Amino acid sequence: MVFFLRIPLLAAAIAALPAANAVHWIFGGTQELVVTRLDPVVNPGTVGSHVHSITGGSGFGETYDYDSLVQSQCTKIVVPQDKSNYWTLYHFNKQNASLTAMPNSFNIYYLVRGDQTGDKIKAFPKGLKMVAGDPTRKTYDASSHADQAISYVCLDYSGAHNGDPEWNERPNFFQHNCPNGMRAQVFFPSCWDGKNLDSPDHKSHMSYPVENYNNGRCPSTHPVHLVSLFYEMIISVDQFSYDGPGSWVWASGDTTGYAFHGDFTNGWTDSDLLQSAIDDCPNAAGNVADCPHLAAVMDQQAAAACRYPGEIVNEDIGDKFPIAVLPGCNPVWDGTGTKPACPSAGATPSLGGTQEKLATGWTEVGCIAEATNGRALTGAQLVDATGMTKNKCAQFCQSKNFKFAGIEWSQECYCGNSFSNGASSNTVASTQCSNSCAGNKFETCGGPQRLTLLTFDANGAPAPSVSVAPSSSVAVPVLSSAVVSSIASTSVVSSSKSLPTISSSSVVVVSSVASSASSVVVSNVPSVSVIVSSSALATSSAVPTADPATSHVLVPVPPITTASSAVVTPSAVSSAVPSPVHSDVCGAPPPAESPVVSSAAAAPPVATGIPAGWASAGCVSDNGHRTLNARAMTSDSLTVAQCLNYCTKEGFSIAGIEYGRECYCGNSFKNDGGKPLDNSVCRMSCTGQKDAQCGGDWALSVFKKTSNSSRRAVKAKHFGRHHPHNTF
């Protein structure tokens, strides 16, 4: 039987209420902080029952209280004062006997609901914890507010299924795939008893309003009306094949969808700020920047640079390779018949750190600016697009007898005994080093024109004359044997000059588990080959149809950062820096003095093979508010045709590509962007099309429709305004 949330009784209850207050803001496109089997609310102090996807404050752990949470070093939320933790059940794709984790992102809504009833809406009290949903639920009660608060939306922007009841919002999984991903939704209770910050079941101290789960008056038993909290978890089911019911599995083993749930622990360090946003942001209609109180403190760069420094459970969770059984005692089950016995899981796994002390003699200095006329460190260099870590760079530089090591753009390691081309060891704000390391997402490896600087002293003391500033960077995990071996197998260039002589036999070896290519010749440098080693993962039956680690759908709000991309501010990029061409990953360009690139190299040519109905429109400016902000996606195998076809499918007339891997769509330029730039500024080649020009630092390679027949109105569809539902 198919269940739908849009039942007559519920519709009547909504209709009886005054119009919902439109005041709300969305922490949209929020990325995961960590994925692990911990739950400090339900299973404090021990390994949790199932894997969760967690975001928010970096102080998350197996146990903590409000006082420790607000001491988090950073937060993935763009408002630094919000160090709360938000988490939900993790999601897997099941094919044959294998399970593969599916990538996701969060939209976190704060909604001012219920004030039209006369209730005064309050900020969360310090220390509040709560859970919405039930990981053991296998049925749906249409009269239960708690059950109504869990729902799903199948994202299909083509409109092909409008009006089809099989595609309506529903309380359980769909019986078909979703072309643009699936949205799992949970609405938290907003009425508090005014006394207890938690309860034994983590729910009784809270209640849904009387009239409806997402609006209305609070009951007398729970008289304090708090701001409403709503999560959307965007799951990339479209990147995986759908083989019928049972293809989608929550980490609890549930294949119905009824077991979805979310947890919240309040970590707002400034309750007055949250209350001011609730009381005094009448124009807030989704965009955080529309609330002056929040806009004044927003820091996107800090959110992008935030890393989790704590412990995780030592177990495979299916995020790198498929797994045979779910972590914990969670047999896959559809809720019918007798529940299967737990797979033999052995002993409970231990916790392990995400960081490791640097190799003996090495000290992390912090984040420094790259030189403005060449490279800061010119002694030797190493590029590893999949395995770079701080220790790998440090050990490489030590083997070449250099005392300074700097990592940039996630994957590039530079060495030297002094600083060149006007650079110095003076640190800048640690958040300017916003890139994760290619070999470890919990570690920071520089940023755009920024280096994470390490220094070596054989006596174990930091080298003199190095200016040290505070840094939020975290340290390093244990190097795997694969990483160690890749150090030995990677050919490098060592030179005291910034532009070494290139041998015709120079080879850079780059390991990759996601690529099936055997080799590729770098454009513009015919004498240099980049050899890419493939992995058995490329042929696994459980691998998604598009690599989930490198292909993501982005929400049309401030940019999203992944391990191979960076959120950049205009001040972070110097126009005097040479414009290199990528050897492997666009968005993370190799050095000007790299053996695979000449500092004088021209920008790649404008793409050939542009789909019919589109034409190149040059290079234009972008900014942090995004000039094409209607729709976005990113891929580490992006081509021009892929971006243009995506924007065509979404119904937009302008497409722009930036940093080689980011595709943006719209019908006009917004936010004071779109200003013409010299074509050389769009100097990056596409990640999947090396001979094509695909933007640059805050620069878009733009393409426009030659016909406007497919133009459509702009709607922030991931936020639910295109796919109507009663949860918003």
Secondary structure, 3 states (H helix, E strand, C coil): CCCCCCCHHHHHHHHHCCCCCCCEEEEEEECCCEEECCECCCECCCCCCCCEEEEEECCCCCCCCHHHHCCCCCECCCCCCECCEEEEECEEEEECCEEEECCEEEEEEEECCCHHHCCCEECCCCCCEEEEECCCCCCCCCCCHHHHCEEEEECCCCCCCCCCHHHCCECCCCCCCCCCCEEEEEECCCEECCCCCCCCCCCCCEECCCCECCECCCCCCCCEEECEEEEEEEECHHHCCCCCCCCEEECCCECCCCCCEEEEECCECCHHHHHHHHHCCCCCEECHHHCHHHHCCCCHHHHHHCCCCCEEECCCCCCCCCECCCCCCCCCECCCCCCCCCCCCCCCCCEEECCCCCCCCEEEEEEEECCCCCCCCCCEEEECCCCCCHHHHHHHHHHCCCCEEEEECCCEEEEECCCCCCCCCCECCHHHCCCEECCEEEEECCECCEEEEEEECCCCCCCCCCCCCCCCCCCCCCCCHHHHHHHHHCCCEECCCCCCCCCCCCEEEEECCCCCCCEEECCCCCCCEEEEECCHHHHCCCCCCCCCCCEEEECCCCCCCCCCCCCCCHHHCCCCCCCCCCCCCCCCCCCCCCCCCCCCCCCCCCCCCCCCCEEEEEEEECCCCCCCCCEEEEECCCCHHHHHHHHHHHCCCEEEEECCCEEEEECCCCCCCCCEECHHHCCCEECCEEEEECCECCEEEEEEECCCCCCCCCCCHHHCCCCCCCCC
